[in-house]
Amino acid sequence: MTATPLTTAGPPAAPAPIAKAERSLAPDIARGGMLLFIALANVPVHMWGMASDRYGHFTGQSAADHVALFIEQLVIAERSRPMFAILYGFGIAVMASRMFARGLDAKAVRKVLRRRSWWLIAFGFVHATFLFVGDILAPYGAAGLVALFFVHLSDKALKRWLVWSSLYLVVIGLPVLGLLFSGGGEGGEPMAIDGVPPYVGQMLMGAILSVSLDVVSVLLAMFIPLVAAGMMLQRSGWIDRPSEHLPQLKTVFITGMIVNVLSSLPYALTALGAWEPSPAVFIAATYLTLLGGMYAGLGYICGFALLAHKLRGYGRRGVPGVLAAVGERSLTCYLLQSVIMAPLLTVWGFGLGEDIGYLTAFGVAFGTWLCTVAVAVALDKAGKRGPFEVLLRRLTYGPKRA
C-alpha cells in the first residue's frame, strides 16, 4: 500500500475521536497488557536503601525475591519499551491514515504529528522532572519527530528505512546501550545531589536525564526502527484485522517467545544468582537481551492480537473489555502509575521502597496496575476518555478543532 496524500487548503482539521464501535480491539488489548509489563519493569527504580551487586541487583534478597526477579528479567525486562514503541508507531500510522482520508496533504499531516511529538516530549519532561526519571514519553516523542517523515512513504520505501535503521541500531546503537545498561541496574541508593533536598534532587536529575535521553535515543536510533515497524504493522492489517493474518501472527508469536526466553536467559541467570559472568561477558549478555527484546516485543503484540481474535465473541466485555478500557486510556494510565508508585515508594515520598524485596515491589506494581484498571473501567462506563488523552488532543489540534 502506498499512502497517497490529497491536497487541502486552510489549517488542518482534526478528525473526530474514534468511536468505540470503530476501534480495533487488538491494539487496545495489547496496550492494556503492555501497561502491566511497564509497571513491573519500572517499579525497581523506586526501590532504595540497599546495597547492589556488580550487575545492579539489590543484595540481601530472599530466595523468593531472586526467583521473582529472575522471572521478570526472563520475560518482561526490556520487552515493554519495544512493545510501547511498536504500538506508538502503529498509532502514528492510524492518525496519518485518518488525516489523509480527510484530504490533508503530507505537509499538513507532518505538521500535526510534529506538534503532537513536541507535546509528548513536554509531557515526558514534566513526568521525568516531577515523578519518574525513567520516563519514556519524551524519547518516543523524539522518535516521532523522525518518524513523521515516514508517513507518506510507499511500503517499499518504508521497509527500506526499517532495514537501514535496524542495521544502525544493531551495529551501533545496541552495543552502546549494552555498555550503558551493563554498568548497573537499579543501583543501591536513590539518586541524590549533595546539599539538596531529595525532591529537588529528583527534579534536577529528572530534567537532566530527560533531555539527555531524548538526544541519545535519536542518535542511537533506540526506537526509530520499532516505530517504523509499528507503522508497517498498521499498514499490513495484522493487528486490527487479526482474523485475516492468523498464520503470520502465530508464527511471529511462537518464534518471538522462543527468542524472548533464549535471548534473556543469560541475563536473567545473573538475577537469580546462578551465574556470575565477567564484565565483558555480562555486556554481551546485556546486548543479547536488548536485541532479543525487540523481536520479543513484536511477538507479545502478535500474541495479544491472537488473544483478541480468540475472545472476539466477548467484544468489549469481560477481560477483553477491561484490558481495552486501559488501552484506550494508555497515556493516562501510564502517568497514573507514577502518580501512585513514586510518592508511595521513593525517598522523597512516604519512603516505603526502602529495603523492600523484589517480590513485594512487583506486588505493589501489580496493585498499581489494578488501580489504573479500576480508573479506566470507571471512565469507560461513564463514557469518558482519559484526561491526558483529551489534553494531548487539545494541545495537538487546538481547542476549537479538538
C-alpha angles and dihedrals in degrees: 000000000000118000104234110197121209123213123249138180129225129018120332113272117219116242112236115264110271109263116236091245089056097047120104111241099213099062091048092049089048092052092048092052092042091059090061088054090050093051092050093046094047103045097080088064087068094052116099148156098064133102118250133214125236090273093057097254120135114251129218092054125148124242089258090053092052091050092048091050091046092055092046092049091045100053110009114030113098090004101089095059094054090046091051092047094049093048089046089056089047089055093049090053092049091051092047094048092051092049092048088051089055091056103263117145124229094265092054092046091051090049092057093045091047091054091048092049093052091050090050088053088051092048090049093048092053091045093051093044099049105025123004129022091198093067116154101186095083096050090049090050088052090050088049090059087061097038094054087077089062098059097089097041124113118248090257094052092045091051089051091055090046092054096046095044090048091052090049091050094047096045101036113006102049096045089055091045089048090056092048097045095044090060090082138307121224097353127213105269132037115262108268142166117221114253093010125108112253097249093047087051089051090053094049095045092044093052093047094046093046093056093041093050091049090057095041093047091056096042091051094038088232095167107009097095090045091051089049089050089053090052090051089048091056092049092049094054092225094132105034093039103033094156089068095052106038097133092051092045092050092048094051093043095051096043090043092056091048091051088043094061100035095049096047099038097089091048092045092051089065088057089053090050091237095116133037108188126185117262092259093050091046090054088053090049090050091051090050095052091047091050094046091046091065093060093035089056090055089047092054091050090051088049091054089049089054089048090052090051092049092049096040091116090066093055110190094340132101119002094344090053093049093050091044092051089056092044092052088056098036096139093051093045093047092053092042089060090063092043087059105034103038099057090039099052112020127096091245092052129045089317096223091143091074113117095344120146126245093250091055091045092052088049089055090049092051091048090049090052089051089053090054089048090055091050093047093048091048091051090046093053089049090052093241131136122228113282094234091049088054092047094048091049092051092048091048100047103019127250095276094054100034 
